[in-house]
Amino acid sequence: MQTHQAKRIEIVIEKPMESRLTKALTDAGVTGYTVVPVRGGSGRSGQWTREGQIGRAGMVMVVCLIRPDRLETLLDAAFAVVERHIGVVSVTDAMVLRAERF
């Protein structure tokens, strides 16, 4: 089966910023993403939970798979939202089937 190179982007951000982030990604031409609730974790400030330091709104993770040539546009859009808020952006290499979907 043939696979195709892609980039997987994971963006963890405060829940109240979710709609702003997903709008920015859509405006940048991202055709699909998945939003997953984040229950807790650990970072610079130590461990946290939805009931802890970041308030009751919590965090979400937005996951995108895109063609490598679209990465910079996506990162510019994501950074415009994330730079002033709690958030982490990671990029990894991925292989996908059905490249036409990305």
Rosetta constraint file for C-alpha pairs under 8 A:
AtomPair CA 2 CA 97 HARMONIC 6.79 0.50
AtomPair CA 3 CA 95 HARMONIC 5.84 0.50
AtomPair CA 3 CA 96 HARMONIC 5.39 0.50
AtomPair CA 3 CA 97 HARMONIC 5.03 0.50
AtomPair CA 3 CA 98 HARMONIC 7.67 0.50
AtomPair CA 3 CA 99 HARMONIC 7.82 0.50
AtomPair CA 4 CA 95 HARMONIC 5.33 0.50
AtomPair CA 4 CA 96 HARMONIC 5.27 0.50
AtomPair CA 4 CA 97 HARMONIC 6.34 0.50
AtomPair CA 4 CA 98 HARMONIC 7.84 0.50
AtomPair CA 4 CA 99 HARMONIC 6.12 0.50
AtomPair CA 5 CA 67 HARMONIC 7.12 0.50
AtomPair CA 5 CA 68 HARMONIC 7.23 0.50
AtomPair CA 5 CA 93 HARMONIC 7.32 0.50
AtomPair CA 5 CA 94 HARMONIC 6.01 0.50
AtomPair CA 5 CA 95 HARMONIC 4.77 0.50
AtomPair CA 5 CA 96 HARMONIC 6.47 0.50
AtomPair CA 6 CA 65 HARMONIC 6.41 0.50
AtomPair CA 6 CA 66 HARMONIC 5.54 0.50
AtomPair CA 6 CA 67 HARMONIC 4.83 0.50
AtomPair CA 6 CA 68 HARMONIC 5.46 0.50
AtomPair CA 6 CA 93 HARMONIC 6.19 0.50
AtomPair CA 6 CA 94 HARMONIC 5.01 0.50
AtomPair CA 6 CA 95 HARMONIC 5.63 0.50
AtomPair CA 6 CA 96 HARMONIC 6.53 0.50
AtomPair CA 7 CA 64 HARMONIC 7.98 0.50
AtomPair CA 7 CA 65 HARMONIC 5.58 0.50
AtomPair CA 7 CA 66 HARMONIC 5.39 0.50
AtomPair CA 7 CA 67 HARMONIC 6.21 0.50
AtomPair CA 7 CA 68 HARMONIC 5.62 0.50
AtomPair CA 7 CA 71 HARMONIC 7.26 0.50
AtomPair CA 7 CA 91 HARMONIC 6.60 0.50
AtomPair CA 7 CA 92 HARMONIC 5.78 0.50
AtomPair CA 7 CA 93 HARMONIC 4.88 0.50
AtomPair CA 7 CA 94 HARMONIC 5.41 0.50
AtomPair CA 8 CA 63 HARMONIC 7.05 0.50
AtomPair CA 8 CA 64 HARMONIC 5.69 0.50
AtomPair CA 8 CA 65 HARMONIC 4.61 0.50
AtomPair CA 8 CA 66 HARMONIC 6.71 0.50
AtomPair CA 8 CA 91 HARMONIC 5.66 0.50
AtomPair CA 8 CA 92 HARMONIC 5.22 0.50
AtomPair CA 8 CA 93 HARMONIC 6.17 0.50
AtomPair CA 8 CA 94 HARMONIC 6.01 0.50
AtomPair CA 9 CA 62 HARMONIC 7.95 0.50
AtomPair CA 9 CA 63 HARMONIC 5.66 0.50
AtomPair CA 9 CA 64 HARMONIC 5.17 0.50
AtomPair CA 9 CA 65 HARMONIC 6.45 0.50
AtomPair CA 9 CA 89 HARMONIC 7.00 0.50
AtomPair CA 9 CA 90 HARMONIC 5.64 0.50
AtomPair CA 9 CA 91 HARMONIC 4.62 0.50
AtomPair CA 9 CA 92 HARMONIC 6.61 0.50
AtomPair CA 10 CA 61 HARMONIC 6.45 0.50
AtomPair CA 10 CA 62 HARMONIC 5.71 0.50
AtomPair CA 10 CA 63 HARMONIC 4.58 0.50
AtomPair CA 10 CA 64 HARMONIC 6.63 0.50
AtomPair CA 10 CA 88 HARMONIC 7.90 0.50
AtomPair CA 10 CA 89 HARMONIC 5.74 0.50
AtomPair CA 10 CA 90 HARMONIC 5.26 0.50
AtomPair CA 10 CA 91 HARMONIC 6.63 0.50
AtomPair CA 11 CA 61 HARMONIC 5.34 0.50
AtomPair CA 11 CA 62 HARMONIC 5.08 0.50
AtomPair CA 11 CA 63 HARMONIC 6.48 0.50
AtomPair CA 11 CA 87 HARMONIC 6.93 0.50
AtomPair CA 11 CA 88 HARMONIC 5.61 0.50
AtomPair CA 11 CA 89 HARMONIC 4.49 0.50
AtomPair CA 11 CA 90 HARMONIC 6.55 0.50
AtomPair CA 12 CA 59 HARMONIC 6.72 0.50
AtomPair CA 12 CA 60 HARMONIC 5.63 0.50
AtomPair CA 12 CA 61 HARMONIC 4.26 0.50
AtomPair CA 12 CA 62 HARMONIC 6.45 0.50
AtomPair CA 12 CA 87 HARMONIC 5.21 0.50
AtomPair CA 12 CA 88 HARMONIC 5.13 0.50
AtomPair CA 12 CA 89 HARMONIC 6.57 0.50
AtomPair CA 13 CA 17 HARMONIC 6.73 0.50
AtomPair CA 13 CA 18 HARMONIC 7.09 0.50
AtomPair CA 13 CA 59 HARMONIC 5.51 0.50
AtomPair CA 13 CA 60 HARMONIC 5.64 0.50
AtomPair CA 13 CA 61 HARMONIC 6.44 0.50
AtomPair CA 13 CA 82 HARMONIC 7.15 0.50
AtomPair CA 13 CA 85 HARMONIC 7.51 0.50
AtomPair CA 13 CA 86 HARMONIC 6.00 0.50
AtomPair CA 13 CA 87 HARMONIC 4.35 0.50
AtomPair CA 13 CA 88 HARMONIC 6.75 0.50
AtomPair CA 14 CA 18 HARMONIC 6.97 0.50
AtomPair CA 14 CA 54 HARMONIC 7.98 0.50
AtomPair CA 14 CA 57 HARMONIC 7.36 0.50
AtomPair CA 14 CA 58 HARMONIC 6.05 0.50
AtomPair CA 14 CA 59 HARMONIC 4.31 0.50
AtomPair CA 14 CA 60 HARMONIC 6.25 0.50
AtomPair CA 14 CA 85 HARMONIC 7.51 0.50
AtomPair CA 14 CA 86 HARMONIC 6.36 0.50
AtomPair CA 14 CA 87 HARMONIC 6.91 0.50
AtomPair CA 15 CA 57 HARMONIC 5.80 0.50
AtomPair CA 15 CA 58 HARMONIC 5.52 0.50
AtomPair CA 15 CA 59 HARMONIC 4.67 0.50
AtomPair CA 15 CA 60 HARMONIC 5.46 0.50
AtomPair CA 16 CA 57 HARMONIC 6.80 0.50
AtomPair CA 17 CA 21 HARMONIC 6.13 0.50
AtomPair CA 17 CA 81 HARMONIC 7.79 0.50
AtomPair CA 18 CA 22 HARMONIC 6.09 0.50
AtomPair CA 18 CA 60 HARMONIC 7.22 0.50
AtomPair CA 19 CA 23 HARMONIC 5.96 0.50
AtomPair CA 20 CA 24 HARMONIC 6.20 0.50
AtomPair CA 20 CA 81 HARMONIC 7.10 0.50
AtomPair CA 21 CA 25 HARMONIC 6.22 0.50
AtomPair CA 21 CA 77 HARMONIC 7.96 0.50
AtomPair CA 21 CA 78 HARMONIC 6.45 0.50
AtomPair CA 21 CA 81 HARMONIC 6.04 0.50
AtomPair CA 21 CA 82 HARMONIC 7.95 0.50
AtomPair CA 22 CA 26 HARMONIC 6.08 0.50
AtomPair CA 23 CA 27 HARMONIC 6.01 0.50
AtomPair CA 24 CA 28 HARMONIC 6.15 0.50
AtomPair CA 24 CA 77 HARMONIC 5.58 0.50
AtomPair CA 24 CA 78 HARMONIC 6.87 0.50
AtomPair CA 24 CA 81 HARMONIC 7.74 0.50
AtomPair CA 25 CA 29 HARMONIC 6.52 0.50
AtomPair CA 25 CA 30 HARMONIC 5.41 0.50
AtomPair CA 25 CA 74 HARMONIC 6.33 0.50
AtomPair CA 25 CA 77 HARMONIC 6.05 0.50
AtomPair CA 25 CA 78 HARMONIC 6.76 0.50
AtomPair CA 26 CA 30 HARMONIC 4.95 0.50
AtomPair CA 26 CA 31 HARMONIC 6.52 0.50
AtomPair CA 28 CA 73 HARMONIC 6.36 0.50
AtomPair CA 28 CA 74 HARMONIC 6.22 0.50
AtomPair CA 28 CA 77 HARMONIC 6.41 0.50
AtomPair CA 29 CA 74 HARMONIC 7.96 0.50
AtomPair CA 30 CA 64 HARMONIC 7.98 0.50
AtomPair CA 30 CA 66 HARMONIC 7.56 0.50
AtomPair CA 30 CA 74 HARMONIC 7.27 0.50
AtomPair CA 31 CA 102 HARMONIC 7.27 0.50
AtomPair CA 32 CA 64 HARMONIC 6.56 0.50
AtomPair CA 32 CA 65 HARMONIC 7.67 0.50
AtomPair CA 32 CA 102 HARMONIC 7.88 0.50
AtomPair CA 33 CA 62 HARMONIC 6.51 0.50
AtomPair CA 33 CA 63 HARMONIC 5.47 0.50
AtomPair CA 33 CA 64 HARMONIC 4.60 0.50
AtomPair CA 33 CA 65 HARMONIC 7.27 0.50
AtomPair CA 34 CA 62 HARMONIC 5.56 0.50
AtomPair CA 34 CA 63 HARMONIC 5.14 0.50
AtomPair CA 34 CA 64 HARMONIC 6.67 0.50
AtomPair CA 35 CA 60 HARMONIC 6.55 0.50
AtomPair CA 35 CA 61 HARMONIC 5.64 0.50
AtomPair CA 35 CA 62 HARMONIC 4.51 0.50
AtomPair CA 35 CA 63 HARMONIC 6.46 0.50
AtomPair CA 36 CA 60 HARMONIC 5.58 0.50
AtomPair CA 36 CA 61 HARMONIC 5.11 0.50
AtomPair CA 36 CA 62 HARMONIC 6.43 0.50
AtomPair CA 36 CA 63 HARMONIC 8.00 0.50
AtomPair CA 37 CA 58 HARMONIC 7.93 0.50
AtomPair CA 37 CA 59 HARMONIC 6.38 0.50
AtomPair CA 37 CA 60 HARMONIC 4.48 0.50
AtomPair CA 37 CA 61 HARMONIC 6.29 0.50
AtomPair CA 38 CA 50 HARMONIC 7.93 0.50
AtomPair CA 38 CA 58 HARMONIC 7.07 0.50
AtomPair CA 38 CA 59 HARMONIC 5.24 0.50
AtomPair CA 38 CA 60 HARMONIC 5.02 0.50
AtomPair CA 38 CA 61 HARMONIC 6.45 0.50
AtomPair CA 39 CA 49 HARMONIC 5.99 0.50
AtomPair CA 39 CA 50 HARMONIC 5.80 0.50
AtomPair CA 39 CA 58 HARMONIC 7.40 0.50
AtomPair CA 39 CA 59 HARMONIC 7.36 0.50
AtomPair CA 40 CA 47 HARMONIC 7.54 0.50
AtomPair CA 40 CA 48 HARMONIC 5.47 0.50
AtomPair CA 40 CA 49 HARMONIC 4.06 0.50
AtomPair CA 40 CA 50 HARMONIC 6.04 0.50
AtomPair CA 41 CA 47 HARMONIC 5.68 0.50
AtomPair CA 41 CA 48 HARMONIC 5.56 0.50
AtomPair CA 41 CA 49 HARMONIC 6.56 0.50
AtomPair CA 42 CA 46 HARMONIC 5.17 0.50
AtomPair CA 42 CA 47 HARMONIC 4.02 0.50
AtomPair CA 42 CA 48 HARMONIC 5.99 0.50
AtomPair CA 43 CA 47 HARMONIC 6.42 0.50
AtomPair CA 48 CA 52 HARMONIC 5.36 0.50
AtomPair CA 48 CA 53 HARMONIC 5.96 0.50
AtomPair CA 48 CA 54 HARMONIC 7.42 0.50
AtomPair CA 49 CA 53 HARMONIC 7.18 0.50
AtomPair CA 49 CA 54 HARMONIC 7.70 0.50
AtomPair CA 49 CA 58 HARMONIC 7.76 0.50
AtomPair CA 50 CA 54 HARMONIC 6.88 0.50
AtomPair CA 50 CA 55 HARMONIC 6.53 0.50
AtomPair CA 50 CA 56 HARMONIC 5.61 0.50
AtomPair CA 50 CA 57 HARMONIC 7.10 0.50
AtomPair CA 50 CA 58 HARMONIC 4.83 0.50
AtomPair CA 50 CA 59 HARMONIC 7.40 0.50
AtomPair CA 51 CA 55 HARMONIC 6.21 0.50
AtomPair CA 51 CA 56 HARMONIC 5.51 0.50
AtomPair CA 51 CA 58 HARMONIC 7.78 0.50
AtomPair CA 52 CA 56 HARMONIC 7.53 0.50
AtomPair CA 54 CA 58 HARMONIC 6.42 0.50
AtomPair CA 65 CA 102 HARMONIC 6.78 0.50
AtomPair CA 66 CA 70 HARMONIC 6.61 0.50
AtomPair CA 66 CA 71 HARMONIC 7.11 0.50
AtomPair CA 66 CA 102 HARMONIC 5.22 0.50
AtomPair CA 67 CA 71 HARMONIC 7.10 0.50
AtomPair CA 67 CA 102 HARMONIC 6.02 0.50
AtomPair CA 70 CA 74 HARMONIC 6.49 0.50
AtomPair CA 71 CA 75 HARMONIC 6.13 0.50
AtomPair CA 72 CA 76 HARMONIC 6.09 0.50
AtomPair CA 73 CA 77 HARMONIC 6.36 0.50
AtomPair CA 74 CA 78 HARMONIC 6.11 0.50
AtomPair CA 75 CA 79 HARMONIC 5.85 0.50
AtomPair CA 76 CA 80 HARMONIC 6.28 0.50
AtomPair CA 77 CA 81 HARMONIC 7.00 0.50
AtomPair CA 78 CA 82 HARMONIC 6.07 0.50
AtomPair CA 79 CA 83 HARMONIC 5.41 0.50
AtomPair CA 81 CA 85 HARMONIC 7.41 0.50
AtomPair CA 82 CA 86 HARMONIC 6.87 0.50
AtomPair CA 82 CA 87 HARMONIC 5.70 0.50
AtomPair CA 82 CA 88 HARMONIC 7.65 0.50
AtomPair CA 83 CA 87 HARMONIC 7.75 0.50
